[in-house]
């Protein structure tokens, strides 16, 4: 018969008390089945040891001998088949945990199905453990506090590992704080007043459960300690084991009083006096290990030598785990900080669309003041190694520091375009633009798969088109041109000729006429050159559509009005918003557009700008009956943007989001009209302009 089953093979061989107990178990389970009237296993209905004890005391049919504890202890051995190492289990025992009156209670359930066939233990085993899991979770939270007596008024670090026998001898228990020992003690108390029996199935289940949740870890075979993600339990266990062993060894050193050992302990105490029961260092663990190795060979420690060796093994293992954990935490810190920088650069490229300036010393200096120097050095190394691999970066070669301009290559064409646009109104972006343009060329030549990978194909083409328009647009020479002053030449030449004519009339000498003709030409040429006119910048290229002033105004107006427009909402203009921006930039228009330079009327400039911009826009007019209070009835969108399918899809998405934030009714009709115009009627608007 397999030990995995419960079965009463021969009832005649068991005692009368055992038979009575089995009948009580049958009766209890039968009543439970009638009560629930559904299939299943319900651990709370099982009879327990304290129930059996009560039934024995209340029974009139049992003899005095059968009422004794010894009789029931014999029945337990029969149930568990102790004589045959549990090969034929008659009654299955398994603990269940409950909270009664606010206290955790462990009870031993007795399970004996009323059947003449063998019944597997496993379903009952799983049902009992699952029933107890919530309470078991609570128990794990309190194990360290209880096993070490942390809340005791007489708490001393490591004291709980030793106990004094009646003869005054100290004994060491290396397994005292283990999960196995803790639950074993709970089960032992649940058997009282009867003889306890180890329930291996439960101990296997609770260890497996705790390890799956990382609530425990194996430090030695058969030795499992509680665990926490923070590592606090690990430090606690190390301190308790270490100072527990130290306490015992120092006590025994006084008993044996050997010179070499006493000398080693004095040296040890002097060296680590400042530790003050803190987490022992690797060096301190090593020195205690040497003292332990010498002392466990002494006859006076023979009874505890195995326990001391086990404790030292556990201490070494815990110290190693803690070192590894600290090392991993430091690596995680470096990795976390680097990932945050990666995210910052990527988001900067996406949202700001310019180059991210990174000065390594300044950046790292702001992160965490209490980080270890080794961590800071490792972080710097990681950034230096990866910033040119992961990102499009340009070394600024700043003396005494590592500084770069960098961008996420996934958004690089967007960055190049934005910098070109910004440089037209702000020269400080010109250098960044040149860097970004060079980097883009490098990525293109390498055929990098990361280039513009975070943009859609439509977005990539759109930014390339816009960039091409900007780069091939009208360029102005920074050098002034000069024009020969014809008026000054004629006047000066005529003057010389008249003087020569006057001389001829007084002297009647023909030489004056000849000299005057030549002199008038030469003097006129010299004066015309000297007083040549200084003109404004000369055009060196052609505008995208024409070289007429109106087209030049359009280009200047778009550059000024639409600069810094990064959201879809910014691209949807009204007459009021155009007038407002134009009004703020009147002085800039005078500087950028020559015909406005001498215009004194701000209003004329504003009107001209709004007119030229609106004429180059698609105009969507919402019927008055569909316009809510406070909403514009006319929307202007640049034709160049409106032609893009990607742009229109983004506008529709933006309008849908805006609509969802507003109350229904007129708002719904208003946004519905705009969405229909952009999504469905776009071709009509492109054709007519509105």
C-alpha positions as CSV (number, residue, x, y, z in Angstrom):
1,X,0.0,0.0,0.0
2,X,1.4,3.4,-1.0
3,X,2.1,6.1,1.6
4,X,0.3,8.5,-0.7
5,X,-3.0,7.0,0.2
6,X,-5.3,6.7,3.3
7,X,-6.8,3.2,3.9
8,X,-8.0,1.0,6.8
9,X,-6.6,-2.3,5.6
10,X,-7.3,-4.4,8.6
11,X,-9.6,-2.9,11.3
12,X,-9.1,-6.0,13.5
13,X,-5.4,-5.1,14.1
14,X,-6.1,-1.6,15.6
15,X,-7.1,-0.8,19.2
16,X,-10.6,-0.2,20.4
17,X,-9.8,3.5,21.0
18,X,-8.5,3.9,17.5
19,X,-11.7,2.4,16.1
20,X,-13.8,4.8,18.2
21,X,-11.8,7.8,17.0
22,X,-12.2,6.7,13.4
23,X,-15.9,6.4,13.9
24,X,-16.0,9.9,15.4
25,X,-14.1,11.2,12.3
26,X,-16.6,9.4,10.0
27,X,-19.6,10.9,11.8
28,X,-18.2,14.4,11.7
29,X,-17.5,14.3,8.0
30,X,-20.9,12.7,7.3
31,X,-22.7,15.5,9.1
32,X,-20.6,18.1,7.1
33,X,-21.5,16.5,3.8
34,X,-25.2,16.5,4.7
35,X,-25.0,20.2,5.8
36,X,-23.2,21.5,2.7
37,X,-24.9,19.0,0.3
38,X,-22.3,19.8,-2.4
39,X,-19.1,18.1,-3.4
40,X,-15.8,19.4,-2.1
41,X,-13.4,19.4,0.8
42,X,-14.0,21.8,3.7
43,X,-11.1,21.8,6.2
44,X,-13.0,23.8,8.7
45,X,-15.4,20.8,9.2
46,X,-12.6,18.3,10.0
47,X,-12.3,16.9,13.4
48,X,-9.2,18.1,15.3
49,X,-7.0,16.8,18.1
50,X,-8.6,19.1,20.7
51,X,-12.1,17.8,19.5
52,X,-10.9,14.2,20.0
53,X,-9.6,15.1,23.5
54,X,-13.0,16.5,24.4
55,X,-14.8,13.5,23.0
56,X,-12.5,11.1,25.0
57,X,-13.2,12.9,28.2
58,X,-17.0,12.9,27.5
59,X,-17.3,9.3,26.4
60,X,-18.9,6.8,28.9
61,X,-18.0,3.7,26.9
62,X,-14.2,4.0,27.2
63,X,-12.2,2.4,30.0
64,X,-10.0,4.4,32.3
65,X,-7.0,3.0,30.5
66,X,-8.3,4.2,27.1
67,X,-8.8,7.7,28.6
68,X,-5.1,8.1,29.4
69,X,-2.8,10.2,27.2
70,X,-0.6,7.1,26.6
71,X,-3.5,5.3,25.0
72,X,-4.2,8.1,22.6
73,X,-0.4,8.4,21.8
74,X,-0.5,4.7,20.8
75,X,-3.6,5.4,18.6
76,X,-1.6,8.2,16.9
77,X,1.2,5.8,16.2
78,X,-1.3,3.4,14.7
79,X,-2.9,6.1,12.6
80,X,0.5,7.2,11.2
81,X,1.9,3.6,10.9
82,X,5.0,4.7,12.8
83,X,6.2,1.0,13.1
84,X,6.3,0.7,9.3
85,X,7.6,4.2,8.6
86,X,4.2,5.4,7.4
87,X,3.7,2.9,4.6
88,X,0.0,2.3,5.5
89,X,-1.6,5.5,6.8
90,X,-5.0,4.9,8.5
91,X,-5.7,8.5,9.5
92,X,-4.0,11.5,7.7
93,X,-2.8,14.4,10.0
94,X,-2.4,17.9,8.6
95,X,-2.3,21.3,10.4
96,X,-4.8,24.1,9.7
97,X,-4.2,27.6,10.8
98,X,-7.0,30.0,12.0
99,X,-7.3,33.3,13.7
100,X,-9.5,33.0,16.8
101,X,-10.3,36.0,19.0
102,X,-7.5,37.9,17.3
103,X,-4.9,35.2,18.0
104,X,-3.3,32.7,15.5
105,X,-4.1,29.1,16.3
106,X,-2.7,25.9,14.9
107,X,-4.9,22.8,15.0
108,X,-4.2,19.3,13.8
109,X,-6.9,17.9,11.6
110,X,-7.6,14.2,11.4
111,X,-8.8,12.9,8.1
112,X,-10.1,9.4,7.5
113,X,-12.6,9.1,4.5
114,X,-15.4,6.5,5.1
115,X,-14.4,4.2,2.3
116,X,-13.1,0.6,2.0
117,X,-10.9,1.7,-0.9
118,X,-7.7,3.7,-0.8
119,X,-8.1,7.4,-0.9
120,X,-5.3,9.8,-2.1
121,X,-4.0,12.2,0.5
122,X,-3.1,15.0,-2.0
123,X,-6.6,16.6,-2.4
124,X,-6.9,16.9,1.4
125,X,-3.3,18.1,1.7
126,X,-3.9,20.9,-0.8
127,X,-7.3,21.9,0.6
128,X,-5.9,22.2,4.1
129,X,-2.9,24.3,3.0
130,X,-5.0,26.6,0.8
131,X,-7.4,27.1,3.7
132,X,-4.5,28.3,5.8
133,X,-2.5,30.5,3.4
134,X,-3.9,33.9,4.6
135,X,-2.9,33.1,8.1
136,X,0.5,31.7,7.0
137,X,1.2,35.0,5.2
138,X,0.5,36.8,8.5
139,X,2.8,34.4,10.4
140,X,5.7,35.2,8.0
141,X,5.5,38.8,8.9
142,X,6.0,38.1,12.6
143,X,8.7,35.3,12.5
144,X,11.8,37.5,12.8
145,X,10.3,39.5,15.7
146,X,9.3,36.4,17.5
147,X,12.3,34.1,17.0
148,X,14.8,36.8,18.1
149,X,12.6,38.4,20.7
150,X,13.0,41.8,19.2
151,X,10.2,43.4,21.3
152,X,11.4,41.7,24.5
153,X,12.6,44.1,27.3
154,X,15.5,41.7,27.8
155,X,16.5,41.6,24.1
156,X,20.2,41.0,23.4
157,X,21.4,40.5,19.9
158,X,22.1,36.8,19.3
159,X,21.0,35.7,22.8
160,X,18.2,33.4,21.6
161,X,20.7,30.9,20.0
162,X,21.8,29.6,23.4
163,X,19.9,28.1,26.3
164,X,21.2,27.0,29.7
165,X,20.5,23.5,30.9
166,X,19.6,22.7,34.5
167,X,23.3,21.7,35.1
168,X,24.3,25.2,33.9
169,X,25.7,24.0,30.6
170,X,25.1,26.2,27.6
171,X,23.7,24.6,24.4
172,X,23.6,26.1,21.0
173,X,20.7,25.7,18.5
174,X,21.8,26.8,15.0
175,X,18.3,26.1,13.5
176,X,16.5,28.3,16.1
177,X,15.3,31.1,13.6
178,X,14.6,28.8,10.6
179,X,11.2,28.6,9.0
180,X,11.3,24.8,9.6
181,X,11.9,25.3,13.3
182,X,9.3,28.0,13.8
183,X,6.5,26.1,12.2
184,X,7.7,22.9,13.9
185,X,7.2,24.6,17.2
186,X,3.7,25.7,16.3
187,X,2.8,22.1,15.3
188,X,4.4,20.8,18.5
189,X,2.2,23.1,20.6
190,X,-0.9,22.0,18.6
191,X,-0.2,18.3,19.6
192,X,-0.1,19.1,23.3
193,X,-0.6,17.4,25.7
194,X,0.0,14.5,23.4
195,X,3.3,13.4,21.8
196,X,4.2,15.5,18.8
197,X,4.9,14.1,15.3
198,X,6.6,15.7,12.5
199,X,4.3,16.5,9.6
200,X,6.7,16.5,6.7
201,X,4.0,17.2,4.1
202,X,3.2,20.5,5.6
203,X,6.8,21.6,6.1
204,X,7.5,20.9,2.4
205,X,4.4,22.8,1.4
206,X,5.1,25.9,3.6
207,X,8.7,26.1,2.4
208,X,7.7,25.8,-1.3
209,X,5.0,28.4,-0.8
210,X,7.4,30.8,1.0
211,X,10.1,30.4,-1.7
212,X,7.6,31.0,-4.5
213,X,6.7,34.3,-2.9
214,X,10.3,35.1,-2.0
215,X,9.3,35.2,1.7
216,X,12.1,32.7,2.5
217,X,15.4,31.4,1.1
218,X,17.6,28.4,1.6
219,X,20.8,29.2,3.5
220,X,21.8,25.5,4.0
221,X,20.0,22.3,3.1
222,X,17.1,22.1,5.6
223,X,17.8,25.7,6.8
224,X,15.4,28.3,5.4
225,X,15.3,31.9,6.7
226,X,12.7,34.6,6.2
227,X,13.3,37.2,3.5
228,X,12.2,40.7,2.5
229,X,12.7,42.5,-0.8
230,X,14.5,45.3,1.1
231,X,17.1,43.0,2.5
232,X,16.3,44.0,6.1
233,X,15.8,40.4,7.1
234,X,19.1,39.4,5.6
235,X,21.0,42.0,7.7
236,X,19.0,41.0,10.8
237,X,19.7,37.2,10.4
238,X,23.4,38.0,9.8
239,X,23.6,40.1,13.0
240,X,21.8,37.6,15.1
241,X,23.8,34.6,13.9
242,X,27.1,36.4,14.1
243,X,26.7,37.9,17.6
244,X,25.0,34.7,18.8
245,X,28.1,32.7,17.9
246,X,30.4,35.5,19.2
247,X,28.5,35.5,22.5
248,X,28.9,31.8,23.0
249,X,32.5,31.6,21.9
250,X,33.6,34.5,24.2
251,X,31.7,32.9,27.1
252,X,33.4,29.5,26.5
253,X,36.8,31.2,26.1
254,X,36.5,32.3,29.8
255,X,35.9,28.7,30.8
256,X,38.8,27.1,28.9
257,X,41.1,30.1,29.5
258,X,43.7,29.2,26.9
259,X,46.4,31.9,26.2
260,X,46.3,31.7,22.4
261,X,42.6,31.9,22.2
262,X,42.3,34.7,24.8
263,X,45.0,36.6,22.9
264,X,43.1,36.2,19.6
265,X,39.8,37.4,21.3
266,X,41.5,40.5,22.9
267,X,43.0,41.4,19.4
268,X,39.5,40.9,17.9
269,X,37.8,43.1,20.4
270,X,40.3,45.9,20.0
271,X,40.0,45.8,16.3
272,X,36.2,45.8,16.1
273,X,35.3,47.7,19.3
274,X,33.7,50.5,17.3
275,X,31.3,48.2,15.5
276,X,28.8,48.3,18.3
277,X,26.8,45.3,17.2
278,X,26.3,46.7,13.7
279,X,26.2,44.5,10.6
280,X,29.6,42.7,10.7
281,X,32.0,43.3,7.8
282,X,33.5,40.6,5.7
283,X,36.8,41.1,7.6
284,X,35.1,40.7,10.9
285,X,33.4,37.5,9.8
286,X,36.7,36.1,8.6
287,X,38.4,36.8,12.0
288,X,35.6,35.2,14.0
289,X,35.7,32.2,11.7
290,X,39.4,31.7,12.7
291,X,38.6,31.9,16.4
292,X,35.7,29.4,15.9
293,X,37.9,27.0,13.9
294,X,40.3,26.8,16.9
295,X,37.7,26.6,19.6
296,X,35.4,23.8,18.2
297,X,38.3,21.4,18.5
298,X,38.3,21.8,22.3
299,X,36.7,19.0,24.4
300,X,34.6,21.6,26.3
301,X,32.8,22.5,23.0
302,X,32.3,19.0,21.7
303,X,28.5,18.9,22.3
304,X,28.1,22.2,20.4
305,X,30.8,21.9,17.7
306,X,28.4,20.9,15.0
307,X,26.0,23.7,15.8
308,X,28.9,26.2,15.9
309,X,30.2,24.9,12.5
310,X,26.7,25.3,11.1
311,X,26.3,28.8,12.5
312,X,29.6,29.8,10.9
313,X,28.6,28.3,7.6
314,X,25.3,30.3,7.7
315,X,27.2,33.5,8.7
316,X,29.6,33.2,5.8
317,X,26.7,32.5,3.4
318,X,24.7,35.4,4.7
319,X,27.6,37.8,4.5
320,X,28.2,36.7,0.9
321,X,24.5,37.1,0.0
322,X,24.5,40.6,1.5
323,X,27.7,41.6,-0.4
324,X,26.1,40.3,-3.6
325,X,22.9,42.1,-2.8
326,X,24.7,45.4,-2.2
327,X,26.6,45.0,-5.4
328,X,23.4,44.4,-7.3
329,X,21.7,47.4,-5.7
330,X,24.7,49.6,-6.8
331,X,24.5,48.2,-10.3
332,X,20.7,48.8,-10.3
333,X,21.2,52.4,-9.2
334,X,23.6,53.0,-12.1
335,X,21.3,51.3,-14.5
336,X,18.3,53.3,-13.2
337,X,20.1,56.6,-13.5
338,X,21.3,55.8,-17.0
339,X,17.8,54.8,-18.1
340,X,16.4,58.0,-16.7
341,X,19.0,60.0,-18.8
342,X,18.1,58.0,-21.9
343,X,14.4,58.7,-21.3
344,X,15.2,62.4,-20.7
345,X,17.1,62.7,-24.0
346,X,14.5,60.9,-25.9
347,X,11.6,62.9,-24.5
348,X,13.6,66.1,-25.1
349,X,14.1,65.2,-28.8
350,X,10.4,64.3,-29.1
351,X,8.9,67.4,-27.4
352,X,11.5,70.1,-27.7
353,X,13.0,68.9,-31.0
354,X,16.4,70.5,-30.4
355,X,19.7,69.1,-29.3
356,X,20.1,68.1,-25.7
357,X,23.1,69.7,-24.0
358,X,24.8,67.2,-21.6
359,X,27.7,68.3,-19.4
360,X,28.6,65.0,-17.6
361,X,30.0,66.5,-14.4
362,X,27.1,68.9,-14.0
363,X,24.4,66.3,-14.7
364,X,25.9,63.6,-12.5
365,X,26.5,66.1,-9.7
366,X,22.8,66.8,-9.5
367,X,21.6,63.2,-9.2
368,X,22.4,61.9,-5.8
369,X,24.8,63.5,-3.3
370,X,25.1,60.4,-1.1
371,X,25.9,58.0,-3.9
372,X,29.2,56.1,-3.5
373,X,32.2,57.4,-5.6
374,X,32.4,54.0,-7.3
375,X,28.7,54.3,-8.4
376,X,29.3,57.8,-9.8
377,X,32.4,56.7,-11.6
378,X,30.5,53.7,-13.1
379,X,27.7,55.9,-14.1
380,X,30.0,58.3,-15.9
381,X,31.7,55.5,-17.6
382,X,28.4,54.0,-18.8
383,X,27.2,57.4,-20.1
384,X,30.5,58.0,-22.0
385,X,30.4,54.5,-23.5
386,X,26.8,54.6,-24.6
387,X,26.0,58.2,-25.5
388,X,27.7,57.9,-28.9
389,X,26.2,54.4,-29.5
390,X,22.6,55.0,-28.4
391,X,22.2,58.6,-29.5
392,X,23.2,61.0,-32.3
393,X,25.9,62.9,-30.4
394,X,28.5,65.5,-31.0
395,X,31.5,66.0,-28.7
396,X,31.9,69.7,-27.9
397,X,35.5,69.1,-26.7
398,X,35.2,71.4,-23.8
399,X,38.4,71.8,-21.8
400,X,38.3,70.0,-18.4
401,X,34.8,68.4,-18.9
402,X,32.9,65.9,-21.1
403,X,30.1,67.7,-22.9
404,X,28.0,66.8,-25.9
405,X,25.1,67.9,-27.9
406,X,22.9,64.8,-28.4
407,X,19.5,63.7,-29.7
408,X,17.5,60.6,-30.1
409,X,18.1,59.4,-33.7
410,X,14.5,58.2,-33.8
411,X,13.4,61.8,-34.0
412,X,16.4,63.3,-35.8
413,X,14.7,64.7,-39.0
414,X,12.2,66.4,-36.7
415,X,15.1,67.9,-34.8
416,X,17.0,69.1,-37.9
417,X,13.8,70.7,-39.3
418,X,13.0,72.4,-36.0
419,X,16.5,73.8,-35.6
420,X,16.5,75.1,-39.1
421,X,13.2,76.8,-38.5
422,X,14.4,78.3,-35.2
423,X,17.7,79.5,-36.7
424,X,15.8,81.7,-39.1
425,X,14.6,83.9,-36.2
426,X,17.2,83.1,-33.6
427,X,20.9,82.8,-34.7
428,X,21.9,80.9,-31.5
429,X,20.3,77.8,-33.1
430,X,22.4,77.9,-36.2
431,X,25.3,76.0,-34.6
432,X,22.9,73.3,-33.3
433,X,21.3,73.0,-36.8
434,X,24.7,72.5,-38.4
435,X,25.6,69.8,-35.9
436,X,22.2,68.0,-36.3
437,X,22.5,68.2,-40.1
438,X,25.9,66.7,-40.0
439,X,24.8,63.9,-37.7
440,X,21.8,63.2,-39.9
441,X,24.1,62.7,-42.9
442,X,26.3,60.3,-40.9
443,X,23.3,58.2,-39.9
444,X,22.0,58.2,-43.5
445,X,25.4,57.1,-44.9
446,X,25.4,54.2,-42.3
447,X,21.8,53.3,-43.3
448,X,21.0,53.1,-39.6
449,X,17.7,51.4,-38.8
450,X,17.3,53.8,-35.8
451,X,17.2,56.9,-38.0
452,X,13.7,58.5,-37.7
453,X,12.5,55.1,-36.5
454,X,10.1,56.7,-33.9
455,X,8.3,58.7,-36.6
456,X,5.7,57.3,-39.0
457,X,6.7,57.1,-42.7
458,X,4.2,60.0,-43.4
459,X,5.8,62.1,-40.6
460,X,9.3,61.5,-42.0
461,X,8.4,62.5,-45.5
462,X,6.5,65.6,-44.1
463,X,9.5,66.9,-42.2
464,X,11.9,66.2,-45.1
465,X,9.5,68.2,-47.4
466,X,9.3,71.1,-45.0
467,X,13.1,71.1,-44.4
468,X,13.7,71.1,-48.2
469,X,11.4,74.1,-48.6
470,X,13.2,76.0,-45.8
471,X,16.7,75.2,-47.1
472,X,15.9,76.1,-50.8
473,X,14.0,79.3,-49.8
474,X,15.1,82.9,-50.5
475,X,18.5,83.7,-49.1
476,X,19.8,87.2,-48.6
477,X,23.3,88.4,-48.9
478,X,24.8,89.9,-45.8
479,X,26.9,92.3,-47.9
480,X,25.4,95.6,-49.1
481,X,25.5,96.4,-52.9
482,X,26.6,99.7,-54.3
483,X,25.2,101.6,-57.4
484,X,27.1,104.2,-59.6
485,X,25.8,107.6,-58.8
486,X,24.8,108.8,-62.3
487,X,23.2,112.1,-61.1
488,X,26.4,113.2,-59.3
489,X,28.5,112.3,-62.4
490,X,26.4,114.4,-64.8
491,X,26.3,117.4,-62.5
492,X,30.0,117.4,-61.8
493,X,30.9,116.8,-65.5
494,X,28.6,119.6,-66.7
495,X,30.2,121.9,-64.2
496,X,33.7,121.3,-65.6
497,X,32.4,121.7,-69.1
498,X,30.8,125.1,-68.3
499,X,34.1,126.3,-66.7
500,X,36.0,125.3,-69.8
501,X,33.4,127.0,-72.1
502,X,33.8,130.2,-70.1
503,X,37.5,130.2,-70.4
504,X,37.2,129.7,-74.2
505,X,34.9,132.8,-74.5
506,X,37.4,135.0,-72.6
507,X,40.6,133.7,-74.3
508,X,39.2,132.4,-77.6
509,X,41.7,129.6,-77.4
510,X,40.3,126.3,-78.8
511,X,42.5,124.2,-76.4
512,X,40.1,125.0,-73.5
513,X,37.2,123.3,-75.4
514,X,39.3,120.1,-76.0
515,X,40.5,120.0,-72.4
516,X,37.1,120.7,-71.0
517,X,35.5,117.8,-72.8
518,X,38.0,115.3,-71.5
519,X,38.1,116.8,-68.0
520,X,34.3,116.8,-67.7
521,X,34.1,113.0,-68.5
522,X,36.9,112.1,-66.1
523,X,35.7,114.2,-63.2
524,X,32.1,113.0,-63.7
525,X,33.2,109.3,-63.5
526,X,35.3,109.9,-60.4
527,X,32.6,111.8,-58.6
528,X,29.9,109.2,-59.6
529,X,32.1,106.4,-58.2
530,X,33.0,108.2,-55.0
531,X,29.4,109.1,-54.2
532,X,27.9,105.7,-55.3
533,X,24.6,104.7,-53.6
534,X,24.5,102.1,-50.9
535,X,21.6,99.6,-51.4
536,X,20.0,97.0,-49.1
537,X,20.8,93.3,-49.2
538,X,20.8,91.8,-52.7
539,X,18.7,88.7,-53.5
540,X,20.9,85.7,-54.2
541,X,18.1,83.2,-54.6
542,X,14.5,82.8,-55.6
543,X,11.5,82.3,-53.3
544,X,9.6,79.0,-53.4
545,X,6.8,80.5,-55.5
546,X,7.9,83.9,-56.8
547,X,10.3,86.8,-56.1
548,X,7.5,89.3,-55.7
549,X,7.4,91.3,-52.4
550,X,4.0,89.7,-51.5
551,X,5.6,86.3,-51.5
552,X,8.6,87.5,-49.4
553,X,6.1,88.9,-46.9
554,X,4.3,85.6,-46.7
555,X,7.5,83.7,-46.0
556,X,8.6,86.2,-43.3
557,X,5.1,86.2,-41.8
558,X,4.9,82.4,-41.6
559,X,8.4,82.2,-40.0
560,X,7.5,84.7,-37.3
561,X,3.8,83.8,-36.6
562,X,4.3,80.0,-36.7
563,X,7.6,79.8,-34.9
564,X,7.5,77.6,-31.8
565,X,4.2,76.0,-32.9
566,X,4.6,72.4,-31.7
567,X,1.0,71.3,-31.0
568,X,-1.9,70.7,-33.3
569,X,-3.9,73.4,-31.4
570,X,-1.2,75.9,-32.3
571,X,-1.8,75.2,-36.0
572,X,-5.5,76.0,-35.9
573,X,-5.6,79.8,-36.1
574,X,-8.3,82.4,-35.9
575,X,-8.3,86.0,-37.0
576,X,-8.0,87.2,-33.4
577,X,-5.0,84.9,-32.7
578,X,-3.3,86.0,-36.0
579,X,-3.8,89.6,-35.1
580,X,-2.5,89.1,-31.5
581,X,0.7,87.4,-32.7
582,X,1.3,90.0,-35.4
583,X,0.8,92.8,-32.9
584,X,3.4,91.3,-30.6
585,X,5.9,91.1,-33.4
586,X,5.4,94.4,-35.2
587,X,9.0,95.5,-34.5
588,X,10.3,92.2,-35.8
589,X,8.3,92.6,-39.0
590,X,9.9,96.0,-39.5
591,X,13.4,94.5,-39.2
592,X,12.7,91.4,-41.3
593,X,10.6,92.9,-44.1
594,X,12.1,96.0,-45.8
595,X,8.9,97.6,-47.0
596,X,7.7,97.8,-43.4
597,X,10.9,99.5,-42.2
598,X,9.6,103.0,-42.6
599,X,5.9,102.2,-42.0
600,X,4.8,104.1,-38.9
601,X,1.4,102.6,-38.6
602,X,1.3,99.4,-36.6
603,X,-2.2,98.8,-37.6
604,X,-1.3,98.7,-41.3
605,X,1.5,96.2,-40.7
606,X,-0.9,93.9,-38.7
607,X,-3.6,94.1,-41.3
608,X,-1.1,93.3,-44.1
609,X,0.3,90.3,-42.2
610,X,-3.1,88.9,-41.3
611,X,-4.3,89.3,-44.9
612,X,-1.4,87.6,-46.5
613,X,-1.5,84.7,-44.0
614,X,-5.2,84.1,-44.2
615,X,-5.0,84.2,-48.0
616,X,-2.6,81.2,-47.9
617,X,-4.8,79.2,-45.5
618,X,-7.7,76.9,-45.9
619,X,-10.6,78.7,-44.3
620,X,-13.3,76.7,-42.5
621,X,-16.4,78.7,-41.6
622,X,-18.8,77.1,-39.1
623,X,-22.5,78.0,-39.5
624,X,-23.5,80.5,-36.9
625,X,-26.2,78.2,-35.5
626,X,-23.5,75.7,-34.7
627,X,-21.1,78.0,-32.9
628,X,-21.2,78.0,-29.1
629,X,-20.5,81.1,-27.1
630,X,-16.8,81.9,-26.8
631,X,-15.9,79.7,-29.9
632,X,-14.5,81.2,-33.1
633,X,-16.7,80.8,-36.2
634,X,-13.8,80.8,-38.6
635,X,-10.6,78.6,-38.5
636,X,-7.5,79.1,-40.6
637,X,-5.1,76.2,-41.4
638,X,-2.0,76.6,-43.6
639,X,-2.6,75.0,-47.0
640,X,0.8,73.3,-46.9
641,X,-0.1,71.5,-43.6
642,X,-3.7,70.8,-44.7
643,X,-2.5,68.8,-47.7
644,X,-0.8,66.3,-45.4
645,X,-2.9,63.3,-44.6
646,X,-0.9,62.8,-41.3
647,X,-1.6,66.4,-40.3
648,X,-5.3,66.0,-41.0
649,X,-5.5,62.8,-39.0
650,X,-3.8,64.5,-36.1
651,X,-6.2,67.5,-36.4
652,X,-9.2,65.1,-36.3
653,X,-7.8,63.3,-33.2
654,X,-7.2,66.7,-31.5
655,X,-10.8,67.9,-32.3
656,X,-12.2,64.6,-31.0
657,X,-10.3,64.9,-27.7
658,X,-11.4,68.5,-27.3
659,X,-15.0,67.5,-28.0
660,X,-14.9,64.8,-25.4
661,X,-13.9,67.3,-22.7
662,X,-16.8,69.6,-23.5
663,X,-20.5,69.4,-22.6
664,X,-22.8,67.9,-25.3
665,X,-25.3,69.9,-27.3
666,X,-24.0,72.8,-29.4
667,X,-20.4,71.9,-28.7
668,X,-21.0,68.5,-30.3
669,X,-22.4,70.1,-33.4
670,X,-19.5,72.6,-33.5
671,X,-16.7,70.0,-33.3
672,X,-18.7,67.6,-35.5
673,X,-18.7,70.2,-38.3
674,X,-15.0,70.8,-38.0
675,X,-14.2,67.1,-37.9
676,X,-16.3,66.5,-41.0
677,X,-14.7,69.4,-42.8
678,X,-11.1,68.1,-42.1
679,X,-11.8,64.4,-42.5
680,X,-14.4,64.2,-45.3
681,X,-14.6,67.5,-47.2
682,X,-10.8,68.3,-47.2
683,X,-10.6,68.1,-51.0
684,X,-13.3,70.8,-51.4
685,X,-11.5,73.1,-49.0
686,X,-8.1,72.6,-50.7
687,X,-9.6,73.4,-54.0
688,X,-11.6,76.5,-53.0
689,X,-9.5,77.6,-50.0
690,X,-12.7,77.8,-48.0
